[in-house]
C-alpha cells in the first residue's frame, strides 16, 4: 500500500493544488519513486489511498502500466479533512490489500519519503514468532532526535529498551492486526504501541538513503543528496 492521502500542508504553496506525493525530488514525483522501487522488487499490485488532490493523483499515476504494475485506488474523499490517516486508511483498503482474504500480509509505505531501501528485504522476511508487524527503523533525524522506539538485540521493538531509532513509515503488516477495526479516521500510533509493549512488533535498522520530505527545506536537502548519489 502506498499512502498518499495526506495534505502536505508544510509543503505549501507547492501542495495547494498537487497532492504531496506528486511533489518531485530529483525530477521524479515522490510516489513514482516508490512505485518504481516496489516494481523492481517484484510487487505487481499496489493499493494507493487518496483524499486531498485525489483526482490529480489518479490522473498522474493511471493504472500503473508504464511501471508494469497494477494500481488500485482507495479514495477516502476529495479533501484533507476526509483523509483517514494511516490506520483508518489501511482498514478502509484491507479487502483490496488482502485480495478478499487470499493474502495474509502486505507492505505499507508513505508516499512522501525518499529512500533506496530494497523492498525484497520485506518480501522475503521471515516472521518472528507471533509478530504482527515488522517495521523499518532509521537513524534519528535532526528534527526528531528522541526517536520513536528501541530496537532490541532479538529484533523486537520496545518503548523502554534497545537502541532508539525512528520509524521510517515503511513496514510489513499481517492483515489480522487490523481485523475487526472500523475504518474511522485513526493514526497508526499510539495505537500500535500496545502491540509493541506486548512484544508482537519486530524491526530492522536501515542505514541507506532515507528522508521524510515534510517541508520545503527538507525537499531541497533531499535534492542535494540525490545529486550526490547520481
C-alpha positions as CSV (number, residue, x, y, z in Angstrom):
1,X,0.0,0.0,0.0
2,X,1.2,3.4,-1.0
3,X,-0.1,6.0,1.5
4,X,-0.9,9.2,-0.4
5,X,-3.9,10.8,1.3
6,X,-2.2,13.5,3.3
7,X,-2.5,17.2,2.6
8,X,1.2,18.1,2.8
9,X,0.4,21.4,4.4
10,X,4.0,22.1,5.3
11,X,5.0,22.0,1.6
12,X,2.6,24.8,0.6
13,X,2.3,26.5,-1.8
14,X,3.6,23.5,-3.8
15,X,0.8,21.3,-2.4
16,X,-2.1,23.8,-2.7
17,X,-3.1,22.0,-5.9
18,X,-1.0,18.9,-6.2
19,X,-1.1,16.2,-3.6
20,X,2.2,15.9,-1.7
21,X,3.2,12.6,-3.3
22,X,3.3,14.3,-6.7
23,X,5.9,16.8,-5.5
24,X,9.2,16.0,-7.2
25,X,12.6,15.1,-5.8
26,X,15.4,14.7,-8.3
27,X,12.9,15.4,-11.0
28,X,10.7,12.4,-10.1
29,X,7.4,12.5,-8.2
30,X,7.8,11.0,-4.7
31,X,5.0,8.5,-5.4
32,X,6.6,7.4,-8.6
33,X,9.9,6.7,-6.8
34,X,8.1,4.3,-4.5
35,X,6.2,2.6,-7.3
36,X,9.4,2.0,-9.3
37,X,11.1,0.6,-6.2
38,X,8.2,-1.8,-5.5
39,X,8.1,-2.9,-9.1
40,X,11.9,-3.6,-9.1
41,X,11.3,-5.9,-6.1
42,X,8.6,-7.9,-7.9
43,X,5.5,-6.3,-6.4
44,X,2.8,-6.2,-9.1
45,X,-0.3,-4.9,-7.2
46,X,-0.2,-1.7,-5.3
47,X,-3.1,0.0,-3.5
48,X,-2.9,3.8,-3.4
49,X,-5.1,5.7,-1.0
50,X,-6.0,9.3,-1.8
51,X,-8.0,12.2,-0.5
52,X,-6.5,15.7,-1.0
53,X,-5.9,16.0,-4.7
54,X,-7.3,12.5,-5.4
55,X,-8.4,13.3,-9.0
56,X,-4.9,14.7,-9.8
57,X,-3.2,11.7,-8.3
58,X,-5.2,9.2,-10.2
59,X,-4.8,11.2,-13.4
60,X,-1.0,11.3,-12.9
61,X,-0.4,7.7,-12.0
62,X,-3.1,6.0,-14.0
63,X,-3.4,2.2,-13.9
64,X,0.4,1.6,-13.4
65,X,1.0,0.0,-16.8
66,X,4.1,2.2,-17.5
67,X,5.8,0.6,-14.5
68,X,4.5,-2.9,-15.1
69,X,2.3,-2.9,-12.0
70,X,-1.5,-2.7,-11.3
71,X,-2.6,0.3,-9.3
72,X,-5.8,0.0,-7.3
73,X,-7.2,3.1,-5.7
74,X,-8.9,3.6,-2.3
75,X,-10.5,7.0,-2.5
76,X,-11.2,8.3,1.0
77,X,-12.5,11.6,-0.1
78,X,-11.5,14.7,-2.1
79,X,-10.1,16.9,0.7
80,X,-7.7,16.7,3.5
81,X,-10.3,16.5,6.3
82,X,-11.7,13.4,4.7
83,X,-8.4,11.5,4.9
84,X,-8.5,8.6,7.3
85,X,-4.8,8.7,8.4
86,X,-2.6,5.6,8.3
87,X,-4.6,3.1,10.4
88,X,-8.0,4.2,9.1
89,X,-6.7,4.2,5.5
90,X,-5.3,0.7,5.8
91,X,-8.6,-0.6,7.3
92,X,-10.6,1.0,4.6
93,X,-8.4,-0.7,1.9
94,X,-8.0,-4.0,3.7
95,X,-10.0,-6.1,1.3
96,X,-8.0,-4.7,-1.6
97,X,-4.8,-5.4,0.2
98,X,-5.6,-9.0,1.1
99,X,-7.4,-9.8,-2.2
100,X,-10.5,-10.8,-0.4
101,X,-8.7,-12.9,2.2
102,X,-6.2,-14.7,-0.1
103,X,-3.2,-12.7,1.2
104,X,-2.3,-12.6,4.9
105,X,0.3,-9.8,4.9
106,X,1.2,-6.6,3.0
107,X,3.8,-3.8,2.8
108,X,2.7,-0.2,3.6
109,X,4.9,2.8,2.8
110,X,4.4,6.5,2.9
111,X,4.2,8.2,-0.4
112,X,6.2,11.2,0.8
113,X,9.5,9.6,1.7
114,X,12.7,9.2,-0.4
115,X,14.7,6.1,0.1
116,X,16.8,3.5,-1.7
117,X,15.5,0.7,0.6
118,X,15.3,-2.7,-1.2
119,X,11.7,-3.9,-0.7
120,X,12.8,-7.5,-1.4
121,X,14.1,-7.4,2.2
122,X,10.4,-7.3,3.3
123,X,9.1,-9.7,0.7
124,X,11.5,-12.3,1.9
125,X,11.1,-11.5,5.6
126,X,10.5,-14.5,7.9
127,X,8.1,-13.6,10.7
128,X,9.5,-13.9,14.2
129,X,7.2,-16.0,16.4
130,X,3.8,-14.3,16.9
131,X,4.9,-10.9,15.4
132,X,2.1,-8.9,13.8
133,X,4.2,-6.2,12.2
134,X,7.8,-5.6,11.1
135,X,9.0,-2.0,10.9
136,X,12.0,-0.5,9.1
137,X,13.8,1.9,11.5
138,X,16.3,4.6,10.6
139,X,18.8,6.8,12.5
140,X,17.1,9.7,14.2
141,X,17.0,12.8,12.0
142,X,17.9,16.2,13.5
143,X,14.3,17.2,13.8
144,X,13.4,14.0,15.7
145,X,16.4,13.3,18.0
146,X,14.5,11.3,20.6
147,X,13.4,8.7,18.1
148,X,10.3,6.6,18.3
149,X,11.2,3.1,19.7
150,X,14.1,1.0,20.7
151,X,15.4,-1.9,18.6
152,X,16.5,-4.8,20.8
153,X,19.1,-7.4,20.1
154,X,16.4,-10.0,19.5
155,X,14.8,-7.9,16.8
156,X,11.8,-6.8,18.9
157,X,10.8,-3.2,19.2
158,X,10.4,-1.7,22.6
159,X,9.5,1.6,24.1
160,X,11.8,1.1,27.1
161,X,14.8,-0.8,25.8
162,X,17.1,-1.1,22.9
163,X,18.7,1.4,20.5
164,X,16.4,4.4,20.0
165,X,15.5,4.8,16.3
166,X,12.9,6.5,14.2
167,X,10.1,4.7,12.3
168,X,10.7,5.1,8.6
169,X,7.0,5.0,7.6
170,X,7.8,1.7,5.9
171,X,6.6,-1.7,7.3
172,X,5.2,-5.1,6.7
173,X,1.9,-6.0,8.4
174,X,-0.2,-9.0,9.0
175,X,-3.8,-8.5,8.0
176,X,-5.0,-9.9,11.3
177,X,-3.5,-6.8,13.0
178,X,-6.3,-4.7,11.6
179,X,-9.1,-7.4,11.6
180,X,-12.3,-6.2,13.2
181,X,-11.4,-2.5,13.3
182,X,-13.7,0.1,11.8
183,X,-12.4,2.5,9.1
184,X,-12.8,5.7,11.0
185,X,-10.1,8.3,10.9
186,X,-7.2,7.0,13.1
187,X,-3.5,7.1,13.1
188,X,-1.2,4.1,13.4
189,X,0.4,5.4,16.6
190,X,-0.1,5.4,19.5
191,X,-2.5,2.5,18.8
192,X,0.3,0.2,17.7
193,X,2.3,0.8,20.9
194,X,0.1,-1.7,22.7
195,X,1.3,-4.4,20.3
196,X,4.9,-3.2,20.7
197,X,4.5,-3.4,24.5
198,X,3.2,-7.0,24.1
199,X,6.3,-7.9,22.2
200,X,4.5,-8.5,18.9
201,X,6.3,-6.0,16.7
202,X,9.8,-6.6,15.2
203,X,12.1,-4.3,13.4
204,X,15.3,-3.8,11.4
205,X,17.7,-0.9,11.1
206,X,18.3,0.6,7.7
207,X,21.3,2.8,7.1
208,X,20.8,3.7,3.4
209,X,19.2,6.8,1.9
210,X,16.1,7.9,3.7
211,X,14.3,11.2,4.1
212,X,10.9,12.4,5.0
213,X,10.0,15.2,2.6
214,X,7.9,17.1,5.1
215,X,9.0,20.7,4.4
216,X,10.4,22.7,1.5
217,X,13.8,22.8,3.4
218,X,13.8,19.0,3.6
219,X,12.9,18.7,0.0
220,X,15.9,20.8,-1.0
221,X,18.1,18.8,1.2
222,X,16.9,15.6,-0.5
223,X,17.6,17.2,-3.9
224,X,21.2,17.7,-2.8
225,X,21.5,14.1,-1.6
226,X,20.1,12.8,-4.8
227,X,22.6,14.8,-6.8
228,X,25.4,13.4,-4.8
229,X,24.1,9.8,-5.5
230,X,23.9,10.4,-9.2
